[in-house]
């Protein structure tokens, strides 16, 4: 059995770049929402079906849940990133331990940032739909999101198995 290392794996420039891009888009989406909130009708889209069409309207205050949930997810995954030695690895050895930790950490970082970009898009589109500038998220939204998330997971799992 491999003794798991507890020292932190340093964040790469790529991870820092991904964090910056996703955080900037998320902050922009939140600012956009806050500035538009007063102008929105009382009933706004709060849920979408599998084709990206609005299937439930709710009070415009409910839109504030998106930044709250997004922030909680971002914080949780950021904390999880700091402990790659706690993840479950299929073929961890003394020789590949460092590379596995970096790969695991990068996977969590990529997924975190993809999810935050998703929240940013949904916030932005919800405001646009409520104000009449858009009809829905788009039929391709669900398949694209699932392909990106599961494609990323598959990429990192295959990479892990090759180490």
GULOGU-335237 format. One record per atom (N, C-alpha, C, O): x, y, z; residue in one letter. Coordinates in steps of 0.2 Angstrom, whole numbers, plus 5000, padded with zeros to 4 digits. Example, Ala and Ser with C-alpha at 12.3 -4.5 7.8 and 13.67 -1.06 7.14 Angstrom:
% residues 2
506649725039A;506249785039A;506649845039A;507149835042A;506449895035S;506849955036S;506450005039S;506750065040S;
//
This chain:
% residues 163
500449945000X;500050005000X;500450065000X;500950075003X;500250114996X;500650174995X;500450225001X;499950235002X;501050255004X;500850305009X;500750365006X;501050395002X;500150395007X;499850455004X;500250515007X;500250525013X;500450555002X;500850615004X;500350675006X;499750675003X;500450715011X;499950765013X;500150835012X;499850875013X;500750845009X;500950905007X;500550935001X;500450894997X;500450995001X;500051024995X;500351014989X;500951024988X;499951004983X;500251004977X;500151074974X;499551104975X;500651104972X;500651174970X;500151184964X;500151144959X;499851244964X;499351254958X;499751274952X;500251314953X;499651254946X;499951264940X;499751334937X;499151354939X;500051364933X;499851424929X;499251414926X;498751454926X;499151354923X;498551334919X;497951334924X;497351364922X;497951304930X;497451314935X;497251384937X;496651394938X;497751424938X;497651494940X;497351524934X;496851564936X;497551514928X;497151544922X;496451524922X;496051564921X;496351464923X;495651434923X;495251464928X;494651494927X;495451474934X;495151504940X;494951574938X;494451604940X;495451614936X;495351684934X;494751694929X;494351734930X;494851654924X;494351664918X;493651644921X;493151684920X;493551594925X;492851574927X;492651624932X;492051634933X;493051644937X;492851684942X;492651754939X;492151784941X;493051784934X;492851844931X;492151834928X;491751884928X;492051784924X;491351774921X;490851764926X;490251794925X;490951734932X;490451724937X;490351794940X;489751814941X;490851834942X;490751894945X;490351944940X;489951984942X;490551944934X;490251984929X;489451964928X;489052004928X;489351894928X;488651874928X;488251894934X;487651914934X;488551894940X;488251914946X;488051994946X;487552014948X;488552034944X;488452104943X;487952124938X;487552164940X;487952084933X;487452094928X;486752074931X;486252114930X;486652024934X;486052004938X;485852064943X;485252084943X;486252084947X;486052134952X;485852194949X;485352224951X;486252224943X;486052284940X;485352274936X;484952324935X;485152214934X;484552204930X;483952184934X;483452184932X;484052164940X;483552134945X;482952184945X;482352164945X;483052244946X;482552294947X;482152304941X;481452314941X;482352294935X;482052304929X;481652234926X;481252244922X;481852184930X;481452114928X;480752114930X;480552144935X;480352074927X;479652064929X;479652024935X;480151994937X;479152024939X;479051984945X;479151914944X;479451874948X;478851884939X;478951814937X;479551804932X;479451834926X;480051764933X;480551754929X;480651684928X;480451644932X;481051654923X;481151584922X;481651564928X;482151594929X;481451504931X;481851484937X;482051404935X;482451374939X;481751374930X;481851304929X;481851294921X;481351324918X;482251254919X;482151234911X;482151164910X;482351124914X;481751144905X;481751074903X;482351044899X;482851084898X;482350984897X;482950954894X;483050984887X;483650984884X;482651024884X;482751064878X;482951134879X;483051164874X;483051154885X;483251224886X;482651274887X;482751334887X;482051244886X;481451294887X;481251304894X;481351254898X;480951364895X;480751374902X;480151334904X;479651324900X;480151294909X;479651254911X;479351274918X;478851244921X;479651324921X;479351354928X;479551424929X;480151444928X;479151464931X;479251534932X;479251544940X;478851504943X;479551584942X;479651604950X;479751674951X;479851714946X;479751694957X;479951764959X;480651774957X;481051734957X;480751844955X;481451864953X;481951854958X;482551844956X;481751854964X;482251844970X;482551774970X;483151764972X;482151724967X;482451664966X;483051654962X;483451614962X;483151704957X;483751704953X;484351714957X;484951694955X;484351744963X;484851754968X;485151694971X;485651684973X;484751634970X;484951574972X;485551544968X;485951514970X;485551564961X;486051544957X;486751564959X;487251524959X;486851624960X;487551644963X;487751614970X;488251594971X;487251604974X;487351574980X;487551504980X;488051484982X;487151464976X;487351394975X;488051394971X;488451344973X;488151434966X;488751434962X;489351444967X;489951414966X;489251494971X;489851514976X;489951454981X;490551434982X;489451424983X;489551364988X;489951304984X;490351274987X;489751294978X;490051244974X;490751264973X;491251224973X;490951324971X;491551344970X;492051344976X;492551314975X;491751364981X;492151354988X;492251284990X;492851264991X;491751244989X;491851174991X;492351134986X;492751104989X;492351144980X;492851114975X;493551144976X;494051114975X;493551214978X;494251244979X;494551214985X;495151194985X;494151194990X;494451164996X;494651094995X;495151074997X;494151054991X;494350994989X;494950984985X;495350934985X;495151034981X;495751034977X;496351034981X;496851004979X;496351064987X;496951064991X;497150994994X;497650994998X;496650944993X;496850884997X;496850824992X;496450784992X;497250824986X;497250774982X;497450704984X;497250654981X;497750704990X;497950644993X;497350604996X;497350544998X;496750634996X;496150604999X;495750574994X;495250534995X;495850594987X;495450564982X;495650484981X;496150464984X;495150454978X;495250384976X;495650374970X;495350394965X;496150334970X;496550324964X;496550254962X;496650204967X;496550234956X;496550164954X;497250124954X;497250074956X;497750164952X;498450134952X;498950174955X;499450194951X;498850194961X;499350244964X;499950204967X;499850154970X;500550224965X;501150194967X;501650244969X;501450304968X;502150224973X;502650274975X;502950314969X;503050374969X;502950284963X;503350314958X;502850364954X;503050414952X;502150354954X;501750394950X;501350444955X;500850474953X;501450434961X;501050474966X;500950544965X;500450574965X;501550584964X;501550654962X;501150674956X;500750714956X;501250634951X;500850644944X;500150634945X;499750664943X;499950574949X;499250564950X;498950614954X;498350634953X;499250644959X;498950704963X;498850764959X;498350794959X;499350774954X;499250834950X;498650824945X;498350874944X;498650764942X;498050744938X;497450754941X;496950784939X;497350724947X;496750724951X;496550804953X;495950824952X;497050834955X;496950904957X;496650944950X;496250984951X;497050934945X;496850974939X;496150954936X;495750994934X;495950884937X;495250864936X;494750904940X;494250924937X;494850904946X;494350944950X;494351014948X;493851044948X;494951044947X;494951114945X;494551124938X;494251174938X;494651084933X;494351094927X;493551084928X;493251124925X;493351034932X;492651024933X;492351084937X;491851104935X;492751114942X;492451164945X;492351224941X;491851264941X;492851244936X;492851294932X;492251284927X;491951334925X;492151224924X;491651214919X;490951224923X;490551254920X;490851204929X;490251214932X;490151284934X;489551314933X;490651324935X;490551394937X;490351434930X;489951484930X;490651414925X;490551444918X;489751424917X;489451464914X;489551364918X;488851344917X;488351394921X;487951424919X;488551404928X;488151444932X;488151524929X;487651554929X;488751544927X;488751614924X;488251614917X;487951664917X;488351564913X;487851564907X;487151564909X;486751594906X;486951524914X;486251514916X;486051584919X;485451604918X;486451614923X;486251674926X;486151724920X;485651764920X;486651734916X;486551784910X;485951764906X;485551814905X;485851704904X;485251684900X;484651694904X;484151714900X;484551684910X;483951694914X;483751764914X;483151774913X;484251804914X;484051884914X;483851904907X;483351934906X;484151874902X;483951894895X;483251864894X;482951894890X;483151804896X;482451774894X;481951814898X;481451834895X;482051834904X;481551874908X;481451934905X;480851964906X;481951964902X;481852034899X;481652034892X;481552084889X;481551974889X;481251964883X;481751964877X;481651964871X;482451964879X;482951964874X;483151894871X;483551884866X;482951844875X;483051774873X;482451724874X;482051744878X;482351664871X;481851624872X;481951564877X;481551554881X;482551544877X;482751484881X;483551474882X;483851524879X;483751424885X;484451414885X;484751384878X;485351384877X;484251354874X;484451324868X;484451254868X;484651224873X;484251214863X;484151144863X;484851114864X;484851054867X;485351144862X;486051114862X;486351114869X;486851084871X;486051154873X;486351174880X;486451104884X;487051094886X;485951064885X;486051004889X;486550954886X;486950934890X;486450944880X;486950894877X;487650924877X;488150884879X;487750984876X;488451014876X;488751014883X;489250994884X;488351034888X;488551034895X;488750964897X;489250954900X;488350914896X;488450844898X;489050814894X;489450784897X;489150834888X;489750814884X;490350844887X;490850804888X;490350904889X;490950934891X;491150904898X;491750894899X;490650904903X;490750874909X;491050804909X;491550784912X;490650754906X;490850684906X;491450674901X;491850634902X;491550714896X;492150714892X;492750734896X;493250694895X;492750784900X;493250804905X;493450744910X;494050724911X;492950714913X;493050664917X;493350604914X;493850574916X;493050584908X;493350524904X;494150544902X;494550494903X;494250604900X;494950624899X;495450614904X;495950584904X;495250634910X;495650634916X;495750554919X;496250534922X;495150524918X;495150454921X;495650414916X;496050374918X;495550424910X;496050384905X;496750404906X;497250364906X;496850464907X;497550494909X;497850464915X;498450444915X;497350454920X;497550424926X;497750354925X;498250324928X;497350314921X;497550244920X;498150234916X;498450184917X;498350284912X;499050274909X;499650294913X;500150284910X;499550314919X;500150334923X;500450274926X;500950284930X;
//
